[in-house]
Amino acid sequence: MEEHYFQCPYCWAEISMLLDPSVEEQVYIEDCEVCCNPIELRVAFEEGELTYFEANDIEQ
């Protein structure tokens, strides 16, 4: 697992999440540990290296 730091798209707090480099492309939803809003994460790894990371709010 790899820890990645980024800003929450809702409250702008710096948070971290553990990412799994064994899965090349991932899209999933995690709640912000500060404001509890859902964040859509889009992640890509190539040969175990993080090549793409995007964290978006979920439009309701």
Order of alpha helices (4+ residues) and beta strands (2+ residues): beta-beta-beta-beta-beta
